[in-house]
Amino acid sequence: MCGICGELRLDGQPAQPETVKRMLPALVRRGPDFENHWSNEQIALGHRRLAIIDLSERSNQPLVDRELGMVLVFNGAIYNYRELRAEFIREGYSFSSDGDSEVILKAYHKWGERCPEYLHGMFAFAIWDLNHRTLFLARDRMGIKPLYYSLDKHRLLFASNLQAILAAGGVDTDVDPVALHHQFTLHGVVPAPHTILKGVRKLVPGTSITFTHGESPRERRYWHLKARRPAQALSEAEWTGAIHDALRDAVRKRLDVADVPVGVLLSGGLDSSLLVALLAEAGVKDLRTFSIGFEDQPEEKGSEFEYSDQVVERYRTRHQKYHIPNEEVLPRLPEAVAQMAEPMFGQDAVAFYLLGERVSQEVKVVQSGQGADEVFAGYFWYGQMQQDTEGSDVERFARYYFDRPHSEFNEMVTESCRGTDVTSQTIAALLGKPQADEFIDRVLRMDVTTLIVDDPVKRVDNMTMAWGLEARVPFLDHQLVELAAQMPPELKLGNGPGGEGPKHILKRVARGLVPDSVIDRPKGYFPMPALKYVRGEFLDFMRELVNSDACRARGIYQREYVDKLLAAPDQHFTALRGSKLWHMALLELWFQIHVDPLKNG
């Protein structure tokens, strides 16, 4: 796990190493172990390393393969690199390191643009071909690893986070109106390629883009998820066995491909508890687990220790739990926002940030349960959408997911930010893609390939990598996702005879491995009471942000709408129970931290 960056000149001018040197400090926390940069004519590449595989200096980057005439910068982990390496050696390729990075170079030399199709893992990388003066960028199928870029007629900039792009200078920081509409409609999600800034884009997951001298950029989508029933129908028992096998394999791969200890972020929910059970089932000894909790509020408990403790007791893990007092939460919030490559509305971001801080002092790699709810239909709104058969696919989805209708968005923003209902158009296009049998198949496919990428997946990557901690997500193994997408929806929703409710099939896998009390508990969410209830210091903090001179000068929000929310802040919530005032305050705080210093400096 690392941070990458680079500049490619498109105007015949030489690349400036100083540009990359300005970008690298924004990537230090992603890769605290080593820094280097490389340049040649119109290309400059930079890399910050977090050493996980082959800890020797031989795997430092940028990685130059003089025999092949190629240079690589890479962020991620390739779980099938040993198999590929053995295949390449049989074919006559030579290696100078023992890590997974060099395998990518050989794969590109052999397969060209098709090389990502052969890589099993999470990745974002750039390869410069010296012989053909070609730059190749690729991002993994599930978008687990980020890749941002800025492109104009003079140059291409790319990096692992948006902060590094801004540090290069000369980037348009005006608000992207399409992204703004998505931000406030899709629960904080801005699907690729957009970001909240006009001058910055992100590569779509499962996509590569090639820049060749004298030619237009060539983008290629190398992976599509199909959600269709298999030709041969399977029984529930067969599905349970197949999912168990695929998940066991995904967990094992993410354990074996590391030359450092691997822990588990144990929340006390079904997903992370099942990861612990599967690791124990695989024979792992002395497993490290970590949990975090906060102070209770009258309406809600601040921790799930009562459940995580049961898993720890059953599997005798080496466990650490951290209890964070409320007075530590709000003061640390700006720190967490400073690590956000994009504005993130999920209040649990600061929880992951504080957890990452502590866990990184113990291990460099953890497995996490992100993705299980989207792959196996764990959220309550999936069932609501399925039962509501009125209207189009977009209307069925919007009633239970959109944070506000288009009419309210126009009420919230000033006239210059208004436009057409671009979010409904985007969702209609995503739900309208072929190769999905039923409505809930289309929803889950969209969620797994698009919405989750720019919500929990991005949030966990940002907040763990803020401390040089690599989070691996077995539930988003693309082979497991492909298998689960073929499964009949009722086996996920659990709404048939004998059904166990959401994540039915995972619960069947977990029986006998995870305590029944954990399996049968109500669905929980990362408890963050101090930032969930709109009162006290938290309310004062938000009021100060939306009433600030900077916010007024930015000119995004209608003051009448701001005043309406401030008059009754505990009465304005989204369909998914998010505070509308918090959404506005968080976006403003992000701009004040990331954009305003560039304009004021």
Protein Blocks (a to p, Z undefined) as FASTA:
>chain_A
ZZddddddfehpacdfklmmmmmmmmmmmmmmbccdddehjbccddddddfbhpbfklgc
cdddfknopacddedddfklmmmmmmmmmnopacfbfbfklmmmmmmmmnmmmlmmmpgc
ddddddddfklopacddddfkomagcdddddfkbccddfbfklmmmngoiafbdcfklmm
mmmmngopacdfbdfbfkbccddehiacdddehiacddddfbdcdddddfbdcdfklmmm
mmmmmmmmmmmmmmmnccbdcddddehpaklmmmmmmmmmnopahiacddddddddfkbc
fbfklmmmmmmmmnopacddddddfklmmmmmmmmmmmpmbacfblklmmmmmmmmmmmm
mbmbdcdfehjlmmnopafklmmmmmmmghjfklmmmmmmpmbdfklmmmmpcfklgccd
fklmmmmmmmmpghifblmlmmmmmmmmmmmmmmmmmmmmmmmmmnopacddfklofklm
mmmmmpcfklmnopaghiabehklmmmmmgojacfklmmpccdddddfklmpgghjllmm
mmmmmmpmklmmnomacfklmmmmmmmmmlcccfkopafklmmmmmmmmmmmmmmmmmmZ
Z
